[in-house]
Amino acid sequence: MSTPDFFRSRLDAMIDLRHPLAVLANRMPWTSIEATLTPIFERRAREGRASAEVDLFGTAPKLAGAGLSAAGRARLSIRLMAGLLYLKHAYNESDESVCERWAQDVYFQYFCGEDYFQPRLPCDPTNLVRFRQALGEAGVEEMLATTIAAAVQMKAVRPAEFERVIVDTTVQEKAIAYPTDSRLLEVARGKLARLAQRAGLTLKQTYEREGKQLRRRAGGYAHAKQFKRLRRVLKRQRTILGRLLRDIERKLSGASAEQQASLRVWLERAWRICRQRAKDKHKLYALHAPEVECISKGKARQPYEFGVKVSLAITEKQGLIVGARSFAGNPYDGHTLAGQLEQTNILLQDLPGAPRPKIVLADLGFRGVDADVAPVQLIHRGMHKTLSTTQRKWLKRRQAIEPIIGHVKQEHGMRRCWLKGQNGDALHAVLCATGYNLRWLLRAIVRLGLAPVFFVLAWLRCQHNVLPETLLAPRTTA
């Protein structure tokens, strides 16, 4: 509890404590969240660096920067940062907009543990980036597990429901432009020319003017379906890119060791773009995101999606997400099932009395992996003739995961991933599922009536020894 302020009203006296977000703020296990995440952010001892100290008696070795440093500003509270991540993905906000909305919304501030209204930003938006990176995949999975534990604690879902889960995969697209050959070649040429000039290398020619002209001509030929002319332009683009890359490699020794290491990474990617052809496997689809894969899910409206495959697992009856995991390399759907069940078991292991998944309902994309997931039973419509009447009834719920995938992508940010690298893909998938579960909990609070008046009055009596008469009066609607 904070120090009482006579000149300001407390948030719990300003808001309706029967609001679902206020009820959820009092029911979330914040103490457990802080106890789990705090060790990730503790200060660690540093080895230090060796240096030479010169004085009147000569040169003496010295170890600088060793030990546990107490320098730096005190960190922000775990509840504030975790609450901002919850709210960001629950309401599909960006890092910047969730901080701006927090400064205006009293319910957001109450959810994050504030006692008094704060007319300022809670933190710089870049703090959310660093907090997310420090959490890692294990940290965000702990946040997802907390939402599952809150649902069990509120009795919004029975532990027995975790025995049957529905699993399906979708594509989490990366924030890249559509990867045409002409655009990739021009982007690689421009990027390498800028990096070489920044490193102080004097190039014979950067082909900047010709590169822009070729890019424009390629777009016109592709639109007019003049593919013979388009192939001629692409051949010229590969020629000038190869000349530029060989020129940089010849003069690479003139850069510093750090710049050489950076340039070699980009040179390797640029050579891949220069040498790859239309029907090659394992192509590079983005210069800045080599982890992007071309995935076909059989959709007529969108034949190809460029990103990473994500597997989701939900409970069969209530539709609570109990697993969300990304898989690099575009594996077969069935080969993702064992990894998805492994994550689901980890998320459910701390729930008292919660059984592990015993039955998985899936589509035909998961055929042939029964031995990999044993003793878990896999049910799909391909084995319809051998199923019992009860199992066929369960299988009718298989398609319930499809609208949930749509909600997670459209309303919680999985439509497009802006985070960097494979680690960013993994974090974003779990956080989007966490945002969905938070909204699921808010709907469950309304559906089950988990904020009765007597609960609010008892909570106020325990906190402030007051009994507000306004809460006893029935509400009138306009």
Secondary structure as UniProt FT lines:
FT   TURN            6..7
FT   HELIX           11..14
FT   TURN            17..18
FT   HELIX           20..27
FT   HELIX           30..37
FT   HELIX           38..41
FT   STRAND          49..55
FT   TURN            56..57
FT   STRAND          58..64
FT   HELIX           78..90
FT   TURN            91..92
FT   HELIX           95..102
FT   TURN            103..104
FT   HELIX           106..111
FT   TURN            112..113
FT   HELIX           125..153
FT   TURN            154..155
FT   HELIX           159..163
FT   STRAND          164..174
FT   HELIX           181..198
FT   TURN            199..200
FT   HELIX           208..223
FT   TURN            224..225
FT   HELIX           227..250
FT   HELIX           252..254
FT   HELIX           257..275
FT   TURN            278..279
FT   TURN            290..291
FT   STRAND          293..295
FT   STRAND          305..315
FT   TURN            316..318
FT   STRAND          321..327
FT   TURN            328..329
FT   HELIX           333..336
FT   HELIX           337..348
FT   TURN            349..350
FT   TURN            352..353
FT   STRAND          359..361
FT   HELIX           364..366
FT   TURN            367..368
FT   HELIX           370..373
FT   TURN            374..375
FT   STRAND          377..379
FT   HELIX           381..386
FT   HELIX           389..395
FT   TURN            396..397
FT   HELIX           398..400
FT   HELIX           401..411
FT   TURN            414..415
FT   STRAND          416..417
FT   HELIX           421..448
FT   HELIX           453..464
FT   HELIX           469..471
//
